Amino acid sequence: MTVTLSDIAKDLNISAVTVSKVLRNKGRISAHTRSRVLKRAKELDYRPNWVARSLVTRRTYTIGLLLPDFTHPFFADIAKTIVQAIRLALHVGEERLGVTARSHSTCENAWRLARIPPL
């Protein structure tokens, strides 16, 4: 089961806002409360829900890459290089950067929606 901010707050009998501030390292929270929250979050293996966060912040930090054929070595190398550059620039690992490749027909639909003629 996924652990939420509310779960941690209920366990510690504090507000979800306080838990959020601690986990985002924002606001003025006592050292004692901060250590309790961080310890409990680690015990429960809390992981931020990036989808929920993007709904609140209205930012998805998504990059779209449309290539005509991911199976062609040339385009696969382009995609791989872009992903590596993003990981280096953002200092993020596999858990924070998801990569999804779609089939040729899906790409053609995307090209059509973007009104860009396929190559």
N, C-alpha and C positions, 0 to 999 in steps of 0.2 A: 504494500500500500504506500502511496506517495505521502510524504510528510509535508504539511503546509505551515505557514507562519502561525496560523491559528492554533495548530496542534502544539507547537512549542510554547505559545502564549498560555494556553490552558494548563499545560504541564507545570509551568512556572508561576501561574497565577498573576500574570502581568498582561498588559494590552498588546495586541498584534502590532500596533503602531510602534511600540517600544522595541519589539523584536525586529521589525523592519528597519528601524533606525540603526540598531546594533549591526545587523547583517549588511547594511549599506554603508556603515561607518559614518553616519550622519547624526547630527544633533548632540545634545549634552546628556549623556547617559553615565551613571556612576560606574566606576571600575568594577564594583561587585556585581551589578546587574549585567554589565557587558560580559564578564567572565562566565556568569551563569548561563546566559543565552548562548554564547559560543560553545560552551561545553555541551549543553543539551542538543544544540543543532548538530554537533559532531556525533554525539551518541545515537541520534536518530537518523544519521546519514542524510541530513537535509540537503536538497539540491534545488536551486532556484528554478522556477518554471518560466522559461524564456517566452513562451507564448503568452502567458498571463501578463508578464511584465511588458511585452510589446503592446498589449491591449491598453494598459494603463498609460504608458508613455507615448503611445501612438508612433513608435519607431520600431521597425523590425530589423534594421541593420542587414537588409537583404540585398544581395547583388545578383542580378539576372545576367546570364551569359547565353546568348543564342548562337549556336553553331550548327551548320548544316548536317554534320555527321560526326558524332562522338566516337564512332568506331574507326574512323580514318585516323591513322597515326599522326598526321599533321595537326588535325584539330584536337585530338586527344592530348598532344604535347602542349598546345596552347592552353587548354583548360587546366592541365596539371600545373603549368608554370604560373598561371594566374592564382590558383588556389594556394600554391606555395608562397607566392609573394604576399598574399593577404594574410596568411598565417604568420609570416615573419613581421609584417607591418603591425599587426594587431597583437602580437605575442600571445596567440591562443593556440590551444591544442585541439585534438580531435573532438573532445567533448563539447567545445563551444562553436565549432565551425562545421556545419553539415553541408554535404555536397550531394546533390541529386541530379541524376542524368535521366532524361526522358527519351522515349522512342522517337524515331524519325517522323512518324505521323503527328505526334504531339508537338514536335518542333515546327513542323509545317503549319500546324494550327496557330502556333505562337507567331510565326512569321506573318501569317495572314492577318492576325489580330493587330500586329504592330504595323501593318501595311508596308512591310519591307519585302521585296521580292526575294525568294530563296536563291542561293547561289547555285 
